[in-house]
Amino acid sequence: MDYKLACEFRDVSLRAEQLRISGKSRTETATILDALEAIAVPVFVAFRHRPLCPDAGDDMVLDVAINGSADAIVTNNTKHFQEAAEPFGVEALTPAELLTRKRKRMES
């Protein structure tokens, strides 16, 4: 994760609409974000590969994934990432797909 992405994620997660949808308080959400940021691997975005995504706002996420050698981007908006991420060996998975894969690996 890089600083700009962390700030964007925090900003969106703490919006009233997102808090309402999640059923979490602002404090609970901030605590979860703090925990995620504490374990996140810092990524320096040395190269920006733009434009890539149909939505220009998604390019920042893909830049971090590419520069951080990520295996996947986990999002409910996979259609904006699949084609752009594929040449870099980055998959676009929904949270459900990620959890399904993790469960299958644990069962093996």
Backbone as JSON Lines, residues from 0, in Angstrom:
{"i":0,"aa":"M","n":[0.85,-1.16,0.0],"ca":[0.0,0.0,0.0],"c":[0.9,1.23,0.0]}
{"i":1,"aa":"D","n":[0.5,2.25,-0.72],"ca":[1.24,3.51,-0.64],"c":[0.39,4.55,0.1]}
{"i":2,"aa":"Y","n":[1.02,5.64,0.44],"ca":[0.37,6.66,1.26],"c":[-0.89,7.22,0.6]}
{"i":3,"aa":"K","n":[-0.82,7.53,-0.7],"ca":[-1.98,8.1,-1.38],"c":[-3.16,7.13,-1.39]}
{"i":4,"aa":"L","n":[-2.88,5.87,-1.61],"ca":[-3.94,4.86,-1.63],"c":[-4.53,4.68,-0.23]}
{"i":5,"aa":"A","n":[-3.7,4.69,0.79],"ca":[-4.18,4.57,2.17],"c":[-5.1,5.74,2.51]}
{"i":6,"aa":"C","n":[-4.71,6.94,2.11],"ca":[-5.54,8.13,2.37],"c":[-6.88,8.05,1.64]}
{"i":7,"aa":"E","n":[-6.85,7.61,0.4],"ca":[-8.08,7.48,-0.39],"c":[-8.99,6.42,0.23]}
{"i":8,"aa":"F","n":[-8.43,5.29,0.61],"ca":[-9.2,4.2,1.19],"c":[-9.84,4.65,2.5]}
{"i":9,"aa":"R","n":[-9.08,5.35,3.32],"ca":[-9.59,5.86,4.6],"c":[-10.71,6.87,4.35]}
{"i":10,"aa":"D","n":[-10.5,7.77,3.42],"ca":[-11.51,8.79,3.11],"c":[-12.83,8.15,2.69]}
{"i":11,"aa":"V","n":[-12.76,7.2,1.78],"ca":[-13.98,6.54,1.29],"c":[-14.63,5.71,2.4]}
{"i":12,"aa":"S","n":[-13.83,4.97,3.14],"ca":[-14.37,4.09,4.18],"c":[-15.07,4.84,5.31]}
{"i":13,"aa":"L","n":[-14.65,6.07,5.56],"ca":[-15.23,6.85,6.65],"c":[-16.38,7.76,6.22]}
{"i":14,"aa":"R","n":[-16.79,7.66,4.97],"ca":[-17.95,8.43,4.51],"c":[-19.22,7.89,5.15]}
{"i":15,"aa":"A","n":[-20.16,8.78,5.4],"ca":[-21.4,8.41,6.08],"c":[-22.11,7.25,5.39]}
{"i":16,"aa":"E","n":[-22.16,7.27,4.08],"ca":[-22.84,6.2,3.34],"c":[-22.16,4.85,3.57]}
{"i":17,"aa":"Q","n":[-20.84,4.82,3.55],"ca":[-20.11,3.58,3.76],"c":[-20.27,3.08,5.2]}
{"i":18,"aa":"L","n":[-20.27,3.99,6.15],"ca":[-20.47,3.6,7.54],"c":[-21.86,3.0,7.73]}
{"i":19,"aa":"R","n":[-22.85,3.6,7.09],"ca":[-24.22,3.09,7.18],"c":[-24.31,1.69,6.58]}
{"i":20,"aa":"I","n":[-23.69,1.5,5.41],"ca":[-23.73,0.2,4.74],"c":[-23.03,-0.87,5.57]}
{"i":21,"aa":"S","n":[-21.9,-0.51,6.16],"ca":[-21.11,-1.49,6.92],"c":[-21.72,-1.79,8.29]}
{"i":22,"aa":"G","n":[-22.5,-0.85,8.81],"ca":[-23.05,-1.03,10.15],"c":[-22.03,-0.79,11.24]}
{"i":23,"aa":"K","n":[-20.88,-0.25,10.87],"ca":[-19.81,0.03,11.83],"c":[-19.8,1.52,12.17]}
{"i":24,"aa":"S","n":[-19.35,1.82,13.37],"ca":[-19.21,3.22,13.77],"c":[-17.94,3.78,13.14]}
{"i":25,"aa":"R","n":[-17.8,5.07,13.2],"ca":[-16.59,5.73,12.7],"c":[-15.36,5.22,13.46]}
{"i":26,"aa":"T","n":[-15.49,5.07,14.77],"ca":[-14.38,4.59,15.59],"c":[-14.02,3.15,15.25]}
{"i":27,"aa":"E","n":[-15.02,2.29,15.09],"ca":[-14.76,0.89,14.73],"c":[-14.07,0.8,13.37]}
{"i":28,"aa":"T","n":[-14.56,1.58,12.42],"ca":[-13.97,1.57,11.08],"c":[-12.54,2.07,11.12]}
{"i":29,"aa":"A","n":[-12.3,3.15,11.86],"ca":[-10.94,3.69,11.98],"c":[-10.0,2.66,12.62]}
{"i":30,"aa":"T","n":[-10.5,1.91,13.57],"ca":[-9.69,0.88,14.22],"c":[-9.31,-0.23,13.23]}
{"i":31,"aa":"I","n":[-10.27,-0.63,12.42],"ca":[-10.01,-1.64,11.39],"c":[-8.98,-1.11,10.38]}
{"i":32,"aa":"L","n":[-9.15,0.13,9.96],"ca":[-8.21,0.74,9.01],"c":[-6.81,0.83,9.61]}
{"i":33,"aa":"D","n":[-6.72,1.2,10.89],"ca":[-5.43,1.27,11.57],"c":[-4.74,-0.1,11.54]}
{"i":34,"aa":"A","n":[-5.52,-1.16,11.8],"ca":[-4.96,-2.51,11.82],"c":[-4.48,-2.92,10.43]}
{"i":35,"aa":"L","n":[-5.27,-2.62,9.41],"ca":[-4.86,-2.94,8.04],"c":[-3.6,-2.19,7.64]}
{"i":36,"aa":"E","n":[-3.54,-0.9,7.98],"ca":[-2.37,-0.1,7.64],"c":[-1.13,-0.6,8.39]}
{"i":37,"aa":"A","n":[-1.32,-1.12,9.59],"ca":[-0.19,-1.6,10.38],"c":[0.46,-2.84,9.76]}
{"i":38,"aa":"I","n":[-0.32,-3.65,9.05],"ca":[0.24,-4.87,8.45],"c":[0.51,-4.72,6.95]}
{"i":39,"aa":"A","n":[0.1,-3.61,6.37],"ca":[0.29,-3.4,4.93],"c":[1.78,-3.26,4.61]}
{"i":40,"aa":"V","n":[2.14,-3.77,3.45],"ca":[3.52,-3.65,2.98],"c":[3.63,-2.33,2.21]}
{"i":41,"aa":"P","n":[4.55,-1.46,2.63],"ca":[4.7,-0.18,1.92],"c":[5.19,-0.4,0.49]}
{"i":42,"aa":"V","n":[4.61,0.33,-0.44],"ca":[5.0,0.23,-1.85],"c":[5.41,1.61,-2.34]}
{"i":43,"aa":"F","n":[6.56,1.68,-2.96],"ca":[7.0,2.9,-3.62],"c":[6.61,2.79,-5.08]}
{"i":44,"aa":"V","n":[5.81,3.71,-5.55],"ca":[5.36,3.68,-6.94],"c":[6.43,4.4,-7.78]}
{"i":45,"aa":"A","n":[7.33,3.58,-8.33],"ca":[8.43,4.11,-9.13],"c":[7.99,4.4,-10.56]}
{"i":46,"aa":"F","n":[7.04,3.6,-11.06],"ca":[6.56,3.75,-12.43],"c":[5.06,3.84,-12.45]}
{"i":47,"aa":"R","n":[4.55,4.79,-13.19],"ca":[3.11,4.93,-13.36],"c":[2.77,4.49,-14.79]}
{"i":48,"aa":"H","n":[1.95,3.49,-14.88],"ca":[1.54,2.94,-16.17],"c":[0.15,3.47,-16.48]}
{"i":49,"aa":"R","n":[0.09,4.63,-17.1],"ca":[-1.21,5.25,-17.32],"c":[-1.35,5.73,-18.75]}
{"i":50,"aa":"P","n":[-2.54,5.82,-19.26],"ca":[-3.8,5.31,-18.69],"c":[-3.93,3.82,-18.94]}
{"i":51,"aa":"L","n":[-4.55,3.13,-18.02],"ca":[-4.76,1.69,-18.13],"c":[-6.21,1.29,-17.97]}
{"i":52,"aa":"C","n":[-6.83,1.78,-16.91],"ca":[-8.19,1.38,-16.56],"c":[-9.22,2.26,-17.26]}
{"i":53,"aa":"P","n":[-10.41,1.71,-17.51],"ca":[-11.49,2.52,-18.09],"c":[-11.84,3.73,-17.21]}
{"i":54,"aa":"D","n":[-11.71,3.56,-15.9],"ca":[-11.95,4.64,-14.95],"c":[-10.57,5.12,-14.49]}
{"i":55,"aa":"A","n":[-10.2,6.34,-14.86],"ca":[-8.86,6.87,-14.55],"c":[-8.57,6.86,-13.05]}
{"i":56,"aa":"G","n":[-9.6,6.94,-12.22],"ca":[-9.41,6.9,-10.78],"c":[-8.89,5.57,-10.28]}
{"i":57,"aa":"D","n":[-9.06,4.52,-11.08],"ca":[-8.6,3.19,-10.69],"c":[-7.12,2.96,-11.02]}
{"i":58,"aa":"D","n":[-6.54,3.83,-11.84],"ca":[-5.14,3.66,-12.22],"c":[-4.2,3.7,-11.02]}
{"i":59,"aa":"M","n":[-4.52,4.5,-10.01],"ca":[-3.68,4.58,-8.82],"c":[-3.6,3.22,-8.12]}
{"i":60,"aa":"V","n":[-4.72,2.52,-8.05],"ca":[-4.76,1.2,-7.42],"c":[-3.9,0.23,-8.22]}
{"i":61,"aa":"L","n":[-4.04,0.26,-9.52],"ca":[-3.27,-0.64,-10.37],"c":[-1.78,-0.32,-10.32]}
{"i":62,"aa":"D","n":[-1.42,0.96,-10.27],"ca":[-0.01,1.34,-10.13],"c":[0.61,0.74,-8.88]}
{"i":63,"aa":"V","n":[-0.12,0.8,-7.76],"ca":[0.4,0.24,-6.51],"c":[0.52,-1.28,-6.63]}
{"i":64,"aa":"A","n":[-0.46,-1.93,-7.23],"ca":[-0.41,-3.38,-7.4],"c":[0.77,-3.8,-8.28]}
{"i":65,"aa":"I","n":[0.99,-3.1,-9.37],"ca":[2.08,-3.43,-10.28],"c":[3.43,-3.2,-9.6]}
{"i":66,"aa":"N","n":[3.62,-2.03,-9.03],"ca":[4.9,-1.7,-8.38],"c":[5.15,-2.54,-7.14]}
{"i":67,"aa":"G","n":[4.1,-3.04,-6.5],"ca":[4.25,-3.87,-5.32],"c":[4.27,-5.36,-5.62]}
{"i":68,"aa":"S","n":[4.26,-5.71,-6.9],"ca":[4.28,-7.11,-7.34],"c":[3.14,-7.91,-6.71]}
{"i":69,"aa":"A","n":[1.96,-7.31,-6.67],"ca":[0.79,-7.98,-6.09],"c":[0.33,-9.12,-7.0]}
{"i":70,"aa":"D","n":[-0.22,-10.14,-6.38],"ca":[-0.82,-11.24,-7.13],"c":[-2.21,-10.86,-7.62]}
{"i":71,"aa":"A","n":[-2.91,-10.04,-6.82],"ca":[-4.3,-9.73,-7.14],"c":[-4.73,-8.39,-6.56]}
{"i":72,"aa":"I","n":[-5.75,-7.84,-7.18],"ca":[-6.49,-6.71,-6.65],"c":[-7.84,-7.27,-6.23]}
{"i":73,"aa":"V","n":[-8.25,-7.02,-5.01],"ca":[-9.53,-7.53,-4.52],"c":[-10.51,-6.37,-4.51]}
{"i":74,"aa":"T","n":[-11.57,-6.52,-5.3],"ca":[-12.53,-5.43,-5.49],"c":[-13.86,-6.0,-5.95]}
{"i":75,"aa":"N","n":[-14.91,-5.27,-5.68],"ca":[-16.22,-5.64,-6.24],"c":[-16.38,-5.07,-7.64]}
{"i":76,"aa":"N","n":[-15.39,-4.35,-8.1],"ca":[-15.43,-3.71,-9.42],"c":[-14.39,-4.34,-10.34]}
{"i":77,"aa":"T","n":[-14.45,-5.64,-10.5],"ca":[-13.42,-6.35,-11.27],"c":[-13.39,-5.94,-12.73]}
{"i":78,"aa":"K","n":[-14.52,-5.53,-13.29],"ca":[-14.54,-5.21,-14.72],"c":[-13.61,-4.06,-15.08]}
{"i":79,"aa":"H","n":[-13.35,-3.15,-14.14],"ca":[-12.46,-2.03,-14.42],"c":[-10.99,-2.44,-14.37]}
{"i":80,"aa":"F","n":[-10.7,-3.6,-13.79],"ca":[-9.31,-3.99,-13.6],"c":[-8.87,-5.19,-14.44]}
{"i":81,"aa":"Q","n":[-9.75,-6.1,-14.76],"ca":[-9.35,-7.37,-15.37],"c":[-8.46,-7.2,-16.6]}
{"i":82,"aa":"E","n":[-8.93,-6.49,-17.58],"ca":[-8.17,-6.35,-18.82],"c":[-6.88,-5.57,-18.63]}
{"i":83,"aa":"A","n":[-6.94,-4.5,-17.83],"ca":[-5.76,-3.67,-17.61],"c":[-4.69,-4.38,-16.79]}
{"i":84,"aa":"A","n":[-5.1,-5.2,-15.83],"ca":[-4.15,-5.85,-14.92],"c":[-3.52,-7.1,-15.5]}
{"i":85,"aa":"E","n":[-4.22,-7.76,-16.4],"ca":[-3.76,-9.05,-16.93],"c":[-2.34,-9.02,-17.52]}
{"i":86,"aa":"P","n":[-1.97,-8.03,-18.33],"ca":[-0.61,-8.04,-18.89],"c":[0.5,-7.96,-17.83]}
{"i":87,"aa":"F","n":[0.15,-7.53,-16.63],"ca":[1.13,-7.39,-15.55],"c":[1.09,-8.59,-14.59]}
{"i":88,"aa":"G","n":[0.27,-9.58,-14.91],"ca":[0.18,-10.77,-14.07],"c":[-0.59,-10.55,-12.78]}
{"i":89,"aa":"V","n":[-1.44,-9.54,-12.77],"ca":[-2.24,-9.23,-11.59],"c":[-3.69,-9.62,-11.88]}
{"i":90,"aa":"E","n":[-4.26,-10.44,-11.01],"ca":[-5.66,-10.84,-11.17],"c":[-6.57,-9.82,-10.51]}
{"i":91,"aa":"A","n":[-7.78,-9.75,-10.98],"ca":[-8.82,-8.95,-10.34],"c":[-9.85,-9.93,-9.78]}
{"i":92,"aa":"L","n":[-9.97,-9.96,-8.45],"ca":[-10.86,-10.89,-7.78],"c":[-11.88,-10.15,-6.92]}
{"i":93,"aa":"T","n":[-13.06,-10.71,-6.81],"ca":[-14.03,-10.18,-5.85],"c":[-13.64,-10.71,-4.47]}
{"i":94,"aa":"P","n":[-14.12,-10.08,-3.4],"ca":[-13.85,-10.61,-2.07],"c":[-14.32,-12.06,-1.93]}
{"i":95,"aa":"A","n":[-15.47,-12.38,-2.51],"ca":[-16.0,-13.75,-2.44],"c":[-15.06,-14.74,-3.13]}
{"i":96,"aa":"E","n":[-14.52,-14.36,-4.28],"ca":[-13.59,-15.24,-4.99],"c":[-12.32,-15.47,-4.17]}
{"i":97,"aa":"L","n":[-11.81,-14.42,-3.55],"ca":[-10.61,-14.56,-2.72],"c":[-10.88,-15.51,-1.55]}
{"i":98,"aa":"L","n":[-12.0,-15.32,-0.86],"ca":[-12.33,-16.17,0.28],"c":[-12.54,-17.62,-0.14]}
{"i":99,"aa":"T","n":[-13.17,-17.84,-1.28],"ca":[-13.38,-19.19,-1.79],"c":[-12.04,-19.87,-2.05]}
{"i":100,"aa":"R","n":[-11.1,-19.16,-2.67],"ca":[-9.77,-19.72,-2.92],"c":[-9.04,-20.05,-1.62]}
{"i":101,"aa":"K","n":[-9.13,-19.14,-0.68],"ca":[-8.46,-19.35,0.62],"c":[-9.03,-20.57,1.33]}
{"i":102,"aa":"R","n":[-10.35,-20.71,1.3],"ca":[-10.99,-21.87,1.94],"c":[-10.56,-23.18,1.28]}
{"i":103,"aa":"K","n":[-10.5,-23.18,-0.05],"ca":[-10.1,-24.39,-0.76],"c":[-8.66,-24.79,-0.41]}
{"i":104,"aa":"R","n":[-7.79,-23.78,-0.29],"ca":[-6.4,-24.07,0.08],"c":[-6.31,-24.63,1.49]}
{"i":105,"aa":"M","n":[-7.14,-24.11,2.39],"ca":[-7.12,-24.57,3.78],"c":[-7.63,-26.0,3.89]}
{"i":106,"aa":"E","n":[-8.56,-26.37,3.01],"ca":[-9.14,-27.71,3.02],"c":[-8.2,-28.74,2.39]}
{"i":107,"aa":"S","n":[-7.27,-28.28,1.59],"ca":[-6.35,-29.2,0.89],"c":[-5.27,-29.72,1.8]}
